[in-house]
């Protein structure tokens, strides 16, 4: 595949397809609200009004704060997640076996009859007092690279920081930072594949989960992040990484 051609097609697709697609229904038990936008490298990135315990996905990614010896907070979605997994998350953290340090990862398969995702990847973001948008962008990059390694097609992400008691960053801004990190890292992974330096795999979709209170703001800011990241890709070199 010609990397220049692939990138050109991706960029054209973004600017022609930045229209949102509503996923809605007429009844109370209809499909959860979702808005999607076409992103580079053939991906669809969407914001969906759903939580991590009921999302149908190959890989559910959750951002986890560094363990607080005085007591971690488990609120709403994270409390439900922890309880459905028979307190697996709190067990790991309380024992010091997953501290939630920045960039720390842990992958597991949920037990039968617990939650719907096929696999779960926890990514640490570090101390709550030190959260920044830059760190959320790093989490996005880590998420993309780990998803590629796992060969997953459908990926979902729950920032879940509000559900751990953190209000340090705006939810929509955090989702946008994650999206930017994801798009840039995935582009690098695709170029490695095109140059025969990595096994080929395609992640078709990334779903960012948001509660009703944050849904519309997340939709707007994620869409803007897709456009910004696409512009950034236009400035990247498409030459081979190796000098012959």
N, C-alpha and C positions, 0 to 999 in steps of 0.2 A: 504493500500500500504506500502511496505517495503521501508523506506527512503534510506537505504544503496543501495538497488537494483536500485531505481529510480536515485540516484546520479551517480552510476556506469554507467548506461545506457546513461545518459546525457553526461558524460565525454567521454565515448567511442565514442558517436555520434559526438562530437565536433572534435576529432582528426581524425576520419575517414572521416568527411564531411567538412573539412575546405576549400574545393574547392568552388570557386565562381561560381554563376550561373548568366550568362548574361541574361538580359531581354532587347531585342533589336528588331529593325525592319528594313525593307528595305526602307521605305518611310519617307518623312519629317515629316509626322503626325503620326509616329509610337509611341508605348509606350515609355515613358521616360526611359533613361538608368537607370539600377538598378543592383546592385550586392548584393548578399545575402550570409550569412554564417549560418550554424546551430549552435545554442547556447544551453547552458544547460537548463534543464527542458522543453525540447520539443519546444523551441522557435526558430523562424527564425528572425535574425536581419539583416536588409538590409540598404544600402545607396542608395538613389534615387534622381535623378536630377529633382526635382520638388519643388514647393513652397506650403505654407500652405493654399492658397485659392482654389487650384484645387485638392489637394490630397483627394482621397476617403478613409475615415477612420472613425472608431467609435469614436475615441478621438484624437483630435489634441492638442498637448502640445507645448506651446511657452514660452521661457525664456524671462523675461522682466526686464530691468534695473530699479533701483530706480528712481522715478520721480525727474526731475530736475526743480526746480521752475523757472530757467532762460529759460527753453524751452527744451522739449524732442525732440530727432531726430527721424524722420520717413523717412527711405530711402528704395527705391526699394520694396522688399517683404513686409516689415512692413508697408510702406506707402500704398501699394495695399491692404494689410490686413485691415488696419484702414479704408480706404475709402470704401471698399466693405461692411464693417460693419457699414456704416454711421457714422464713427468717434466714435464708441463706446469706443475703447481703449483710445483715447485721452480724451474723455469725463470723463471716470472713473479716469484717472490719474490727469487731471487738477482740478477735484473737490476734490482730496485727498481721494477718496473712494477705490482706489487700488494704493498703493504707490510703490509697487514693492520691499518691504523689503525682505531680504533673507528668503526664506521659505514660504513667503506669497502666498496663492493660491486663485484663483477665477475661478469658473466653470460657463459656460453659454451655452445656446443653440443658435446657430446663427439664425437670422431671415430668413424667407423664401426668396429664390432667391438671396442669398448673397454669401456664400461660400459653398464648398461641404462637409467639415467634419460635422458629426452629432452633436458633442459637442466639446467645446474648453475649455482647462484648462490652465490658465496663472499661471506661477510660478515665483515669484520674485527672483532675484539673488543679490539684494542690490546695493550699490554704485558702479558705473563704475570704480572708482579709486581703489577699493578693490577686484575686481574680481580675483579669483584664480582657478586653476584646482580642488582643493579640494572642492570649492563651487559648481562647475559644477558637481562633483561627488555626492554631497549632493542633488542637483536638480534631478539627475538621480534616487536616492533612493526615494525621495519624489514622483517623477513621477510614479515609479513602484507601490508604496503603494497606491497612489490615484487611479491608473488604476485598481488595484485589488478591491478596495472598490466599484468602479463603475461597476464592472463586465464586463468590455470591453474585446473584443477579439482582435481587430486590433487597434494598437496605433501608432501614428506618432509624431515625435519631430522635431521642427525647433528651433535651438539655436538662430538664428536671431540677434546675437550680432553685427555683421558687419552692419546689416541693422538698428541698433540703434546708429551707430557711434563709436562703440568700437573696437579697434584693440589690446586690452591688451593681449589676449591669441590667440595662433594659432588655426585656425578653426578645423583642424584634431585632435589636442591634446584635444581641448574642447569636441569634439564628443566622443573621446575615454574615457575621464573622465566620461562623462554622461553615456556611455555604461557600464563602470565598476560599477558605483553606481547602475544602473538599475539591472544588473545581480545579484549582491550580495543581494540587497533588495528583489528581486523577489524570490530568493532561500529561504530566510527566510520565506517569505509569503507561499511558497509551503510546507515548513516543518510544519508551523502552521496548514495548511490545513490537511496534512497527520496525524497530531496528534489530529485532531478533535477540534482544537482551533480557526478555522476560516472557514467561508463558502467556499466550493470548487468553484474555477473558474479558467479558463485557458486563458492566454493571448497568442495567437498563434504567433503574429508577432509584431515587433517593426521596424518602418521605420524611419530612420534619413534622413532628407531632406537637400540637399546640392546644391548650385549653380554650374554651369559648371566650374568655376575657382577653386573650392575647392573639386570637386567630387573625383578625383583619390586619393588625399592625405587622404581624409576622409575614403575612402574604405580601404586603407592600414592600417590606424591607428585604425579604428574600429575593423578590423579583428584581429589585434594584441591584442587589449583590450579584445576581447572575449577569446582568448587563455590564456591571463594572469589571467583574472577573473576565468576561469575554473580551472586553477591550484590552485588559492586561495580557491576555493570550496573544492578541494581535502583535504585541511588541516582542514576543519571544522568538528566539532563533529557532528555525526548523532544521538546521544542519545536524548532521550526525554528532552524537556526543563524543565519538572517538576520532582522533586525528590520525590519519593514515600517513 
